[in-house]
Amino acid sequence: MPDPLHDAFDSESFRALGHGVVDLLADYLAGATRGDGPVLPWKDPAAQLEDWPVATGEPLEQLLPRWLAASNHLHHPGYLGHQVTAPLPLAALGTFAAALLNGATAVYEMGPANTAMEQNLVHWLAAKLGFGADADGILTSGGSLGNLTALLAARQAKAGYDVWSEGQAGGAPLAMLVGEQAHYSVARALQVMGMGRPGLVKVPADERYKTRPEALHDARRRAEADGRKVIGVAVNACCTATGSFDPLGPIADFCEAHGLWLHVDGAHGAAAALSPKYRHLIEGIDRADAVVWDAHKMLMMPALCTAVLFRDGRRGYEAFAQEASYLLHRHDPRDEWYNLCGRTFECTKTPMALPLYLALSVYGEELFADYVTSRFDLGRRFGAMLAAEPDFELPVPPECNIVCFRYVPPKQGDLDALQVQIRQRIIASGAFHLVQTRLATGIHLRVTIISPFTTDGHLQDLIEAVRVTARPA
Ligand SMILES: Cc1ncc(COP(=O)(O)O)c(C=O)c1O
């Protein structure tokens, strides 16, 4: 009697399939890290849809290679695009193992080892930031959700009334002072929280795109003149567009002087904590009330894995000050630290600790320190290369592995349109993947040097590719 359902779970078929898939991926990895093929085989989205009809019966041996070929290749040395890293192969295996067990980490009984790994990892990361023994936190699904989680805790701690229970109408309207270069997810979080547009008061940045601490006074005055109670300050380590690190020390001084919450979005740059050479970029981060740190950016983890770290771990229980009695049984939520859904937005949560836990266990912290240091070093060297070229402009000297620049040929036309065109053509060529961003001085090309395989030589090639691409056809 055929039994397709049980056959699909057959362990020997799984063994054979698994070996086949790993062989395929190992070959893929060898090619991608060598720089074989296009980084991104660009195809129009509508045409892409046509390539992926559902439930066609296409055999795995054909489907998976086709999917690999059609994907963006983050291990490729020419991948310089968005801030999503080339995952460590071991970490990918961790995700694979975790997916088979599906031990979701909302309640302890579903993922007991995962929960313990997560908590110990969170404490380890918090200690790296310089937080003390009271620190605590959780892992969650991405920096955007991390910012929302931390800002909810900020509001509950500083509003002066129980916003969670009473809603925003229970007291004075609230405001957060936000560095103008903050990632859009900060504004999104505040608006999801019902604080509206006036609830976000922008703090201007200087010419290096760093939040100006002296501008905080004026921002606070503006919010108060508008009848709002300021609850805190949200700044960047580092900002998305240019990779500039805000001066956390003076900003922390301001927060302490005025009793305000300090939120540091370290989604990308908190990883500097692991690099003895670049640790100074985040000096003062240990004075933050909460820090968001994405492991899928600068810790070589598959997406998604974000740590939300609270200097005073009790604050983490206030983000979602809600009872779900069928999951949580006792009175003080801290008694149930091990039922993580009390502190995360997710109910069912991917078991996301295993990949990072495995990698730290097998390779040690040094591998991460080397990765961060070597990528930041290369970003700075690329900045120096560009500065030496008369036909390239740097808006700011790079501090880390995010570098913005634009091509300024001797005969200038519409520079913004030129950068857009260069980017489109370079992506279409398959040689590199890079992005663009609008800064005060116009549209710039932007790279994040995040693949461990990108070298000075590749970046020199990029400079040449930009020149060649910009020439009229
Ligand atoms: C500074 C910063 N914060 C938050 C985010 C959002 O993170 P995620 O994409 O994991 O939601 C990003 C993404 O690039 C970022 O650069």
The ligand as a Tripos MOL2 file, in Angstrom:
@<TRIPOS>MOLECULE
LIG
   16    16     1     0     0
SMALL
NO_CHARGES

@<TRIPOS>ATOM
      1 C1         20.7110   50.6390   11.5340 C.3       1 LIG1
      2 C2         19.6510   49.6430   11.1430 C.ar      1 LIG1
      3 N1         18.6600   49.3670   12.0000 N.ar      1 LIG1
      4 C3         17.6880   48.4830   11.7130 C.ar      1 LIG1
      5 C4         17.6780   47.8160   10.5110 C.ar      1 LIG1
      6 C5         16.5660   46.8550   10.2160 C.3       1 LIG1
      7 O1         17.0030   45.5620   10.4170 O.3       1 LIG1
      8 P1         16.2130   44.3210    9.7750 P.3       1 LIG1
      9 O2         16.4100   44.4540    8.3010 O.co2     1 LIG1
     10 O3         16.8850   43.1430   10.3710 O.co2     1 LIG1
     11 O4         14.7820   44.4570   10.1700 O.co2     1 LIG1
     12 C6         18.6920   48.0710    9.5680 C.ar      1 LIG1
     13 C7         18.7000   47.3770    8.2730 C.2       1 LIG1
     14 O5         19.4980   47.6160    7.4030 O.2       1 LIG1
     15 C8         19.7050   49.0030    9.9040 C.ar      1 LIG1
     16 O6         20.7010   49.2870    9.0550 O.3       1 LIG1
@<TRIPOS>BOND
     1     1     2 1
     2     2     3 ar
     3     2    15 ar
     4     3     4 ar
     5     4     5 ar
     6     5     6 1
     7     5    12 ar
     8     6     7 1
     9     7     8 1
    10     8     9 2
    11     8    10 1
    12     8    11 1
    13    12    13 1
    14    12    15 ar
    15    13    14 2
    16    15    16 1
@<TRIPOS>SUBSTRUCTURE
     1 LIG1         1 GROUP 0 **** ****
